Every structure is written in C-alpha cells, then in structure tokens.
Amino acid sequence: MAAFETTRPAPFGAISIFRLVGFIGDSVAMLSAWNDARVTRKTLGKLSDRELDDIGLCRGDIEMIGR
C-alpha cells in the first residue's frame, strides 16, 4: 500500500491573506449588526408611547433592545 505525505507548508503569505479576509469579514458583519441595531432604535423611537405599550415596551427599553 502506498503512503502519501499529506502535510506540507502553506504557500508564502497564504496564512496572512486568510487572516486578512477573516478580519474584513468580521468587520463587515459587525458593521451590519451595528446598523441593524441603529435602524431598530430609530424606528422604535418614532413610535408613540401608546404604540410601544401595545407591543409591551416602554421608552427605557428601546436602548436595551438595540444592543
């Protein structure tokens, strides 16, 4: 039976590029989550107290929900 060597070094710079792509992906995901929370807070802030009460919230809950 033949044996193959399966471990070999990564090409030059491959690990750095992999980390850079991961960092950019994480940054985009974090920016997207921040924007979603901002839009949610802004939309809830436009509701009246009665409308907020209908969905079981008060003004103080808006900031906590956005996080």
C-alpha distances in whole Angstrom, upper triangle without the diagonal:
4,7,10,13,15,19,21,25,27,29,32,35,32,33,37,37,35,38,41,40,39,43,44,43,44,48,48,47,50,52,52,53,56,57,57,58,61,62,62,64,67,67,68,70,72,72,76,76,77,74,72,73,72,69,69,69,72,72,70,67,66,65,63,61,60,58
4,7,10,12,16,18,21,24,26,29,31,29,30,34,34,32,35,38,37,37,40,42,41,42,45,46,45,48,50,50,51,54,55,55,57,59,60,60,63,65,65,66,68,70,71,74,75,75,72,70,72,71,67,68,68,70,70,69,66,65,63,61,60,59,57
4,7,9,12,14,18,21,23,26,28,26,27,31,31,29,32,35,34,34,37,39,38,39,42,43,43,45,47,47,48,51,52,52,54,57,57,58,60,62,62,63,66,68,68,72,72,73,70,68,70,69,65,66,65,68,68,66,63,62,60,58,57,56,54
4,6,9,11,15,17,19,22,25,23,23,27,27,26,28,31,31,31,34,35,35,36,39,40,40,42,44,44,45,48,49,49,51,54,54,55,57,59,60,61,63,65,66,69,70,71,68,65,67,67,63,63,63,65,65,64,61,60,58,56,55,53,51
4,6,8,11,14,16,19,22,20,21,24,25,23,26,29,28,28,31,33,33,34,37,38,38,40,42,43,43,46,48,48,49,52,53,53,56,58,58,59,61,63,64,68,68,69,66,64,66,66,62,62,62,64,63,62,59,58,56,54,53,52,49
4,6,10,12,14,18,20,17,18,22,22,20,23,26,25,25,28,30,29,30,33,34,34,36,39,39,40,42,44,44,46,48,49,50,52,54,54,55,58,60,61,64,64,66,63,60,62,62,58,59,58,60,60,58,55,54,52,50,49,48,46
4,7,9,12,15,17,15,15,19,20,18,20,23,23,23,26,28,28,29,32,33,33,35,37,38,38,41,43,43,44,47,48,49,51,53,53,54,56,59,60,63,63,65,62,59,61,61,57,58,57,59,58,57,54,53,51,49,48,47,44
4,7,9,12,14,13,13,17,18,17,19,22,22,22,25,27,27,28,31,32,32,34,36,37,38,40,42,43,44,46,48,49,50,52,53,55,56,58,60,63,64,65,62,60,62,62,58,59,58,59,59,57,54,53,51,49,48,47,44
4,6,9,11,10,10,13,15,14,16,19,20,20,22,24,25,26,28,30,30,32,34,35,36,38,40,41,42,44,46,47,49,50,52,53,54,56,58,61,62,64,61,58,61,61,57,57,56,58,57,55,53,51,49,48,47,45,42
4,6,8,6,7,10,11,11,13,15,16,17,19,21,21,23,25,26,27,29,31,32,33,35,37,38,39,41,43,44,45,47,48,50,51,53,55,58,59,61,58,55,58,58,54,55,53,55,54,52,50,48,46,45,44,42,40
4,6,6,8,10,11,11,14,15,16,18,20,21,22,24,25,27,28,30,31,32,34,36,37,38,40,42,43,44,46,47,49,50,52,54,56,59,60,62,59,57,59,59,56,56,55,56,55,54,51,49,47,46,45,43,41
4,6,8,9,10,12,13,14,16,17,19,20,22,23,25,26,28,29,31,32,34,35,37,38,40,41,43,44,46,47,49,50,51,53,55,59,60,62,59,57,59,59,56,56,55,56,55,53,51,49,47,46,45,43,41
4,6,5,6,9,10,11,12,14,15,16,18,20,21,23,24,26,27,29,30,32,33,35,36,37,39,41,42,43,45,47,48,50,52,55,56,58,55,53,56,56,53,53,51,52,51,50,47,46,43,42,42,39,37
4,5,5,6,9,10,11,12,14,15,16,18,20,21,22,24,26,27,29,30,32,33,35,36,37,39,41,42,43,45,46,48,50,54,55,56,53,51,54,54,50,51,49,51,50,48,46,44,42,41,40,38,36
4,5,5,6,9,10,10,12,14,15,16,18,20,21,22,24,26,27,28,30,32,33,34,36,37,39,40,42,43,45,47,49,52,53,55,52,49,52,52,49,49,47,49,47,46,44,42,40,39,38,36,33
4,5,5,6,9,10,10,12,14,15,16,18,20,21,22,24,26,27,29,30,32,33,35,36,37,39,41,42,43,45,47,51,51,54,51,48,51,51,48,48,46,48,46,44,42,41,38,37,37,34,32
4,5,5,6,8,10,10,12,14,15,16,18,20,21,22,24,26,27,29,30,31,33,35,36,37,39,41,42,44,46,49,50,52,49,47,50,50,47,47,46,47,45,44,42,40,37,37,36,33,31
4,5,5,6,9,10,11,12,14,15,17,18,20,21,23,24,26,27,29,30,32,33,35,36,38,39,41,43,44,48,49,50,47,45,48,48,44,45,43,45,44,42,40,38,36,35,34,32,30
4,5,5,6,9,10,10,12,14,15,16,18,20,21,22,24,26,27,28,30,32,33,34,36,37,39,41,43,46,47,49,46,44,46,47,43,43,42,43,41,40,38,36,33,33,32,30,27
4,5,5,6,9,10,10,12,14,15,16,18,20,21,22,24,26,27,29,30,32,33,35,36,37,39,41,45,46,48,45,43,46,46,42,43,41,42,41,39,37,35,33,32,32,29,27
4,5,5,6,9,10,11,12,14,15,16,18,20,21,23,24,26,27,29,30,32,33,35,36,38,40,43,44,46,43,41,44,44,41,41,40,41,40,39,36,34,32,32,30,28,26
4,5,5,6,8,10,11,12,14,15,16,18,20,21,23,24,26,27,29,30,32,33,34,37,38,42,42,44,41,39,42,42,38,39,37,39,37,36,34,32,30,29,28,26,23
4,5,5,6,9,10,10,12,14,15,16,18,20,21,22,24,26,27,28,30,32,33,35,37,40,41,43,40,38,41,41,38,38,36,37,36,34,32,30,28,27,27,24,22
4,5,5,6,9,10,10,12,14,15,16,18,20,21,22,24,26,27,29,30,31,33,35,39,40,42,39,37,40,40,37,38,36,37,35,34,32,30,27,27,26,23,22
4,5,5,6,9,10,11,12,14,15,17,19,20,21,23,25,26,27,29,30,32,34,37,38,40,37,35,38,38,35,35,34,35,34,33,30,28,26,26,25,22,20
4,5,5,6,9,10,11,12,14,15,17,18,20,21,23,24,26,27,28,31,32,36,36,38,36,33,36,36,33,33,31,33,31,30,28,26,24,23,22,19,18
4,5,5,6,9,10,11,12,14,15,16,18,20,21,22,24,26,27,29,31,34,35,37,35,32,35,36,33,33,31,32,30,29,27,25,22,22,22,19,17
4,5,5,6,9,10,11,12,14,15,16,18,20,21,22,24,26,27,29,33,34,36,33,31,34,34,31,32,30,31,30,29,27,24,22,23,21,18,17
4,5,5,6,9,10,11,12,14,15,17,18,20,21,23,24,26,28,31,32,34,31,29,32,32,28,29,28,29,28,27,24,22,20,20,19,16,15
4,5,5,6,9,10,11,12,14,15,17,18,20,21,22,25,26,30,31,33,30,28,30,31,28,28,26,27,25,24,22,20,18,18,17,14,12
4,5,5,6,9,10,10,12,14,15,16,18,20,21,23,25,28,30,32,29,27,30,31,27,28,26,27,25,24,22,20,18,18,17,14,13
4,5,5,6,9,10,11,12,14,15,16,18,20,21,23,27,28,30,27,25,28,28,25,26,24,26,24,24,22,19,17,18,16,13,13
4,5,5,6,9,10,11,12,14,15,17,18,20,22,25,26,28,25,23,26,26,23,24,22,23,22,21,18,16,15,14,13,10,9
4,5,5,6,9,10,11,12,14,15,16,19,21,24,25,27,24,22,25,26,23,24,21,22,20,19,17,15,13,13,12,9,8
4,5,5,6,9,10,10,12,14,15,17,19,22,24,26,23,21,25,25,22,24,21,22,20,20,18,15,14,15,13,10,11
4,5,5,6,9,10,11,12,14,16,17,21,22,24,21,19,22,22,19,21,19,20,19,19,16,13,13,14,11,8,10
4,5,5,6,9,10,11,12,14,16,19,20,22,19,17,20,21,18,19,16,17,16,15,13,10,9,10,8,5,6
4,5,5,6,9,10,10,13,15,18,19,22,19,17,21,22,19,20,17,17,15,15,14,11,10,12,10,7,9
4,6,5,6,9,10,11,13,17,18,20,17,16,20,20,18,19,17,17,16,17,15,11,12,14,11,8,11
4,5,5,6,8,10,11,15,16,18,15,13,16,17,14,15,13,14,13,14,12,8,9,11,8,6,10
4,6,5,6,9,10,13,14,17,14,12,16,17,14,15,12,12,10,11,10,6,7,9,8,6,9
4,6,5,7,9,12,14,17,14,13,17,18,16,17,14,14,12,13,13,9,10,13,11,9,13
4,5,5,7,11,13,15,12,11,15,15,13,15,13,14,12,14,13,10,12,14,12,10,14
4,5,5,9,10,12,9,8,11,12,11,12,9,10,9,11,10,7,9,11,9,9,13
4,6,8,9,12,11,9,13,14,13,14,11,10,8,10,10,7,9,12,11,11,14
4,7,9,12,10,10,13,14,14,15,13,12,10,14,14,11,13,16,15,14,18
4,7,8,6,6,10,10,11,12,11,10,9,13,13,10,14,16,14,15,18
4,5,5,6,9,10,11,12,11,10,9,13,13,12,15,18,16,17,21
4,5,5,6,9,10,10,9,7,7,11,12,11,15,16,16,17,20
4,5,5,6,9,10,9,9,11,14,14,14,18,19,18,20,23
4,5,5,7,9,9,9,11,14,13,13,16,18,16,17,21
4,5,5,6,5,6,8,11,10,9,13,14,12,14,18
4,5,5,5,6,9,12,11,12,16,16,15,17,20
4,5,8,10,12,15,13,14,18,18,16,18,21
4,6,9,12,14,11,12,15,15,13,15,18
4,7,11,12,10,11,15,14,12,15,17
4,7,8,6,8,11,11,10,13,15
4,5,5,7,10,11,11,13,16
4,5,6,8,10,11,12,14
4,6,7,8,9,11,13
4,6,5,6,9,10
4,5,5,6,9
4,6,5,7
4,5,5
4,5
4
